[in-house]
Amino acid sequence: MSEASEPGLRIVGQAGVGFPAQRGGYASAAFANTQPGDGKATWLLVRPSLQVTAYAGKVELGQGVRSGFAMEVADELRLPLAMVQVVLSDTDLVPWDMGTFGSQSTARVGLQLRKAAATARQTLLDLAASRLDLPTSELVAGEGRVASRRDPGRSVGYGDLLEGQHLSREISDDAPLTTADEFTVMGRPAQRVDAVARVTGRALYSQDISVPGMVFARVLRPPSFRAKLVDVDDSVARMMPGVVQVARDDDLVAVLAESDEQAEAAARVLRARWEEQGDQPSHQDMPDLLLRTSQDGVTTQTAGSLEAGLREAEKVHEATYYIPYISNAPMEPKAAVALWEGDHLTLWAGTQRPFGVRAELAQHFGMEESRVRVIAPEVGGGFGSKSYYPVALEAARLAKVAGRPVRVAYTRTEEMVWSTFRPAALIQVRSGFNADGKIVAWEFKAHHAGPRAQVGRRGSETPYDIANVSVTVAASASPLRSGSYRSLGGAVNHFARESHIDEIAAILGMDPVELRLRNLSNPRFRRVLTTAAERFGWTRGAAPSGQGIGVAIGLDVGSYAATCFKIDLQGSEVRVERVVAALDCGLVVNPDGARNQVEGSIVMGMGTALYEAIDFQAGVLMTSSFARYRVPRINNAPAIEVELVGDPETPSTGAGEPAMVPAAAAIANALFDLKGERLRNLPLQRHLG
């Protein structure tokens, strides 16, 4: 029996609630071809057996979204967590969704599922009112039953109400949501619903997918970013053991073999001739290139008169900050398996945008999207890099040529070289301030590598109470493929801003926390800052104090964060010893999940601050493996304490990115406090004197 024909209560609603609010920003510009249809989608199915299935277009990237959704549905339906199953990221089964990025899952799709479950609960109450001959207002739902408030023995089970029924209801915005004081599942620690599958190896990732008759592809890659294929001699490769064929579709050439190893061996003997496309810059050229090619500037914040504010200021300070390209470096390299069955295509891919990939495939092959099914298995980290997923189209093209299923999987080197990179940026800051610590003028000019200024606008605005402000963000030339990264431009812009704020404090001989509080009226910002400082045991005083302590605040995806870092030097190596973070993301559905996200953000932020940088020369990536590209390892992880300080009456916002955005600045500020050396170029470890 298909789910569509199963008896029960089906809750339907409009698809497409999972896209970011800023429709004019990066997401809509990059993925404009992935718009939803106008039809209603199934969000929830409550069966007479009380097994409940929730449907969502989001992808499980390790962030625990499946558990969060299950907790929300269970609480609204008054059912145990074990009775809720969550189906994700299968375009034939779930509502259309733009993609899993921007920390939108809980804030938008989670809320939609809560509304769906609340609608289902209200429907069950209405059905029970008729069955029990009681007003709905006198009934209460719980433990899979509806009972009289006055006489609990007078009750009926959900299953009895739904037996033999095929009911459908549309999500109601008026269905009352459970209040925080009534939660029995949300807001409490709970084991992840997918924990056992993950630790026992039962969870399947894109690299694990195998279908009958599948062959393994090794794609011929260029020797440099802009090299063009002239011709290829495959005569030797075709005779290698296990080789099925050398497939070619225009500029796509790949060896197809019975195993990965055989495909790799044969690909090594392909004799290709390439044509290089002119001179290409190196990573050393980037600061000058960013300034020289800056254009398409947009103003993201303005107030008062910048020039008047600078004239009135008692002191003026200027500084420039540089942030290099970095790699997303997910643990799992990209992989895709494509299967053609007549004129229908099924593709398994660990993408953050299943519906976006579906649209791209349909467009390439000139077919209806309804004939393309994309399934995203578990994803071993993405951080934005798996929004761009070229192996999906490669697998589909090669499967079309071969007439059998094809698997394309990146090696670690391919993942590092042919993925996207967080754009390099150069940021110029000029501030005016008075001896009492009041900042009266703020000029912020950001130049981000990439085709659109929108890529770098996130987090560019200052949260401080400054009367005269000018913030502009411009796009500059990018010799590498720039793309999404956890917090996008937020962490980059925060590094410059929060470093500069500490420089003002040092010039004035003021405590960095006190300077921030003097210029902050936002109560949520003040709460996270004071909470982090108090929990950390912040010692007030001007830097450099020799203690190695640093602080910074951040705002991303509607959530507020503050971090305090304690560092030390072991020889010439920076050692992060302790971190305290405070996060206000409104209502916390899954506290363990939120804390895990904060901890991951902090460790990732440490890597971007201290070690990570993409080096390239003449179109060739020099940092194409973990042997050359350093990321934090377990021995680098500090003690991390997380305080969740949001108001449960405030709607949920994202927890996956906010704690990362202040991390680099807090470490740089701690380094200045320890050594009295102000570093404005990342990564700090590389530039440490």
Secondary structure in CASP SS format (residue, H / E / C, confidence):
PFRMAT SS
TARGET T0000
AUTHOR 0000-0000-0000
METHOD secondary structure of the structure
MODEL  1
M C 1.00
S C 1.00
E H 1.00
A H 1.00
S H 1.00
E C 1.00
P C 1.00
G E 1.00
L E 1.00
R E 1.00
I E 1.00
V E 1.00
G E 1.00
Q E 1.00
A C 1.00
G C 1.00
V C 1.00
G C 1.00
F C 1.00
P C 1.00
A C 1.00
Q C 1.00
R C 1.00
G C 1.00
G C 1.00
Y H 1.00
A H 1.00
S H 1.00
A H 1.00
A H 1.00
F C 1.00
A C 1.00
N C 1.00
T C 1.00
Q C 1.00
P C 1.00
G C 1.00
D C 1.00
G C 1.00
K E 1.00
A E 1.00
T E 1.00
W E 1.00
L E 1.00
L E 1.00
V E 1.00
R C 1.00
P C 1.00
S C 1.00
L C 1.00
Q C 1.00
V E 1.00
T E 1.00
A E 1.00
Y E 1.00
A E 1.00
G C 1.00
K C 1.00
V C 1.00
E C 1.00
L C 1.00
G C 1.00
Q C 1.00
G C 1.00
V H 1.00
R H 1.00
S H 1.00
G H 1.00
F H 1.00
A H 1.00
M H 1.00
E H 1.00
V H 1.00
A H 1.00
D H 1.00
E H 1.00
L H 1.00
R C 1.00
L C 1.00
P C 1.00
L H 1.00
A H 1.00
M H 1.00
V E 1.00
Q E 1.00
V E 1.00
V E 1.00
L E 1.00
S C 1.00
D E 1.00
T C 1.00
D C 1.00
L C 1.00
V C 1.00
P C 1.00
W C 1.00
D C 1.00
M C 1.00
G C 1.00
T C 1.00
F C 1.00
G C 1.00
S C 1.00
Q C 1.00
S H 1.00
T H 1.00
A H 1.00
R H 1.00
V H 1.00
G H 1.00
L H 1.00
Q H 1.00
L H 1.00
R H 1.00
K H 1.00
A H 1.00
A H 1.00
A H 1.00
T H 1.00
A H 1.00
R H 1.00
Q H 1.00
T H 1.00
L H 1.00
L H 1.00
D H 1.00
L H 1.00
A H 1.00
A H 1.00
S H 1.00
R H 1.00
L H 1.00
D C 1.00
L C 1.00
P C 1.00
T H 1.00
S H 1.00
E H 1.00
L E 1.00
V E 1.00
A E 1.00
G E 1.00
E C 1.00
G C 1.00
R E 1.00
V E 1.00
A E 1.00
S E 1.00
R C 1.00
R C 1.00
D C 1.00
P C 1.00
G C 1.00
R C 1.00
S E 1.00
V E 1.00
G E 1.00
Y H 1.00
G H 1.00
D H 1.00
L H 1.00
L H 1.00
E C 1.00
G C 1.00
Q C 1.00
H E 1.00
L E 1.00
S E 1.00
R E 1.00
E E 1.00
I C 1.00
S C 1.00
D C 1.00
D C 1.00
A C 1.00
P C 1.00
L C 1.00
T C 1.00
T C 1.00
A H 1.00
D H 1.00
E H 1.00
F C 1.00
T C 1.00
V C 1.00
M C 1.00
G C 1.00
R C 1.00
P C 1.00
A C 1.00
Q C 1.00
R C 1.00
V C 1.00
D C 1.00
A H 1.00
V H 1.00
A H 1.00
R H 1.00
V H 1.00
T H 1.00
G C 1.00
R C 1.00
A C 1.00
L C 1.00
Y E 1.00
S H 1.00
Q H 1.00
D H 1.00
I C 1.00
S C 1.00
V C 1.00
P C 1.00
G C 1.00
M C 1.00
V E 1.00
F E 1.00
A E 1.00
R E 1.00
V E 1.00
L C 1.00
R C 1.00
P C 1.00
P C 1.00
S C 1.00
F C 1.00
R C 1.00
A C 1.00
K E 1.00
L E 1.00
V E 1.00
D E 1.00
V E 1.00
D E 1.00
D C 1.00
S C 1.00
V C 1.00
A H 1.00
R H 1.00
M H 1.00
M C 1.00
P C 1.00
G C 1.00
V E 1.00
V E 1.00
Q E 1.00
V E 1.00
A E 1.00
R E 1.00
D E 1.00
D C 1.00
D C 1.00
L E 1.00
V E 1.00
A E 1.00
V E 1.00
L E 1.00
A E 1.00
E C 1.00
S C 1.00
D H 1.00
E H 1.00
Q H 1.00
A H 1.00
E H 1.00
A H 1.00
A H 1.00
A H 1.00
R C 1.00
V C 1.00
L C 1.00
R E 1.00
A E 1.00
R E 1.00
W E 1.00
E E 1.00
E C 1.00
Q C 1.00
G C 1.00
D C 1.00
Q C 1.00
P C 1.00
S C 1.00
H H 1.00
Q H 1.00
D H 1.00
M H 1.00
P H 1.00
D H 1.00
L H 1.00
L H 1.00
L H 1.00
R H 1.00
T C 1.00
S C 1.00
Q E 1.00
D E 1.00
G E 1.00
V E 1.00
T E 1.00
T E 1.00
Q E 1.00
T E 1.00
A E 1.00
G C 1.00
S C 1.00
L H 1.00
E H 1.00
A H 1.00
G H 1.00
L H 1.00
R H 1.00
E H 1.00
A C 1.00
E C 1.00
K E 1.00
V E 1.00
H E 1.00
E E 1.00
A E 1.00
T E 1.00
Y E 1.00
Y E 1.00
I E 1.00
P C 1.00
Y C 1.00
I E 1.00
S E 1.00
N C 1.00
A C 1.00
P C 1.00
M C 1.00
E C 1.00
P C 1.00
K C 1.00
A E 1.00
A E 1.00
V E 1.00
A E 1.00
L E 1.00
W E 1.00
E E 1.00
G C 1.00
D C 1.00
H E 1.00
L E 1.00
T E 1.00
L E 1.00
W E 1.00
A E 1.00
G C 1.00
T C 1.00
Q C 1.00
R C 1.00
P H 1.00
F H 1.00
G H 1.00
V H 1.00
R H 1.00
A H 1.00
E H 1.00
L H 1.00
A H 1.00
Q H 1.00
H H 1.00
F H 1.00
G C 1.00
M C 1.00
E C 1.00
E H 1.00
S H 1.00
R H 1.00
V E 1.00
R E 1.00
V E 1.00
I E 1.00
A C 1.00
P C 1.00
E E 1.00
V C 1.00
G C 1.00
G C 1.00
G C 1.00
F C 1.00
G C 1.00
S C 1.00
K C 1.00
S C 1.00
Y C 1.00
Y C 1.00
P H 1.00
V H 1.00
A H 1.00
L H 1.00
E H 1.00
A H 1.00
A H 1.00
R H 1.00
L H 1.00
A H 1.00
K H 1.00
V H 1.00
A H 1.00
G C 1.00
R C 1.00
P C 1.00
V E 1.00
R E 1.00
V E 1.00
A E 1.00
Y C 1.00
T C 1.00
R H 1.00
T H 1.00
E H 1.00
E H 1.00
M H 1.00
V H 1.00
W C 1.00
S C 1.00
T C 1.00
F E 1.00
R E 1.00
P C 1.00
A C 1.00
A E 1.00
L E 1.00
I E 1.00
Q E 1.00
V E 1.00
R E 1.00
S E 1.00
G E 1.00
F E 1.00
N C 1.00
A C 1.00
D C 1.00
G C 1.00
K C 1.00
I E 1.00
V E 1.00
A E 1.00
W E 1.00
E E 1.00
F E 1.00
K E 1.00
A E 1.00
H E 1.00
H E 1.00
A E 1.00
G C 1.00
P C 1.00
R C 1.00
A H 1.00
Q H 1.00
V H 1.00
G H 1.00
R C 1.00
R C 1.00
G C 1.00
S C 1.00
E C 1.00
T C 1.00
P C 1.00
Y C 1.00
D C 1.00
I C 1.00
A C 1.00
N E 1.00
V E 1.00
S E 1.00
V E 1.00
T E 1.00
V E 1.00
A E 1.00
A E 1.00
S E 1.00
A C 1.00
S C 1.00
P C 1.00
L C 1.00
R C 1.00
S E 1.00
G C 1.00
S C 1.00
Y C 1.00
R C 1.00
S C 1.00
L C 1.00
G C 1.00
G H 1.00
A H 1.00
V H 1.00
N H 1.00
H H 1.00
F H 1.00
A H 1.00
R H 1.00
E H 1.00
S H 1.00
H H 1.00
I H 1.00
D H 1.00
E H 1.00
I H 1.00
A H 1.00
A H 1.00
I H 1.00
L H 1.00
G C 1.00
M C 1.00
D C 1.00
P H 1.00
V H 1.00
E H 1.00
L H 1.00
R H 1.00
L H 1.00
R H 1.00
N C 1.00
L C 1.00
S C 1.00
N C 1.00
P H 1.00
R H 1.00
F H 1.00
R H 1.00
R H 1.00
V H 1.00
L H 1.00
T H 1.00
T H 1.00
A H 1.00
A H 1.00
E H 1.00
R H 1.00
F H 1.00
G C 1.00
W C 1.00
T C 1.00
R C 1.00
G C 1.00
A C 1.00
A C 1.00
P C 1.00
S C 1.00
G C 1.00
Q C 1.00
G C 1.00
I E 1.00
G E 1.00
V E 1.00
A E 1.00
I E 1.00
G E 1.00
L E 1.00
D E 1.00
V C 1.00
G C 1.00
S E 1.00
Y E 1.00
A E 1.00
A E 1.00
T E 1.00
C E 1.00
F E 1.00
K E 1.00
I E 1.00
D E 1.00
L E 1.00
Q E 1.00
G C 1.00
S C 1.00
E E 1.00
V E 1.00
R E 1.00
V E 1.00
E E 1.00
R E 1.00
V E 1.00
V E 1.00
A E 1.00
A E 1.00
L E 1.00
D E 1.00
C C 1.00
G C 1.00
L C 1.00
V C 1.00
V C 1.00
N C 1.00
P H 1.00
D H 1.00
G H 1.00
A H 1.00
R H 1.00
N H 1.00
Q H 1.00
V H 1.00
E H 1.00
G H 1.00
S H 1.00
I H 1.00
V H 1.00
M H 1.00
G H 1.00
M H 1.00
G H 1.00
T H 1.00
A H 1.00
L H 1.00
Y C 1.00
E C 1.00
A C 1.00
I C 1.00
D C 1.00
F E 1.00
Q E 1.00
A C 1.00
G C 1.00
V E 1.00
L E 1.00
M C 1.00
T C 1.00
S C 1.00
S C 1.00
F C 1.00
A C 1.00
R C 1.00
Y C 1.00
R C 1.00
V C 1.00
P C 1.00
R C 1.00
I H 1.00
N H 1.00
N H 1.00
A C 1.00
P C 1.00
A E 1.00
I E 1.00
E E 1.00
V E 1.00
E E 1.00
L E 1.00
V C 1.00
G C 1.00
D C 1.00
P C 1.00
E C 1.00
T C 1.00
P C 1.00
S C 1.00
T C 1.00
G C 1.00
A C 1.00
G C 1.00
E C 1.00
P H 1.00
A H 1.00
M H 1.00
V C 1.00
P C 1.00
A H 1.00
A H 1.00
A H 1.00
A H 1.00
I H 1.00
A H 1.00
N H 1.00
A H 1.00
L H 1.00
F H 1.00
D H 1.00
L H 1.00
K H 1.00
G C 1.00
E C 1.00
R C 1.00
L C 1.00
R C 1.00
N E 1.00
L C 1.00
P C 1.00
L H 1.00
Q H 1.00
R H 1.00
H H 1.00
L C 1.00
G C 1.00
END
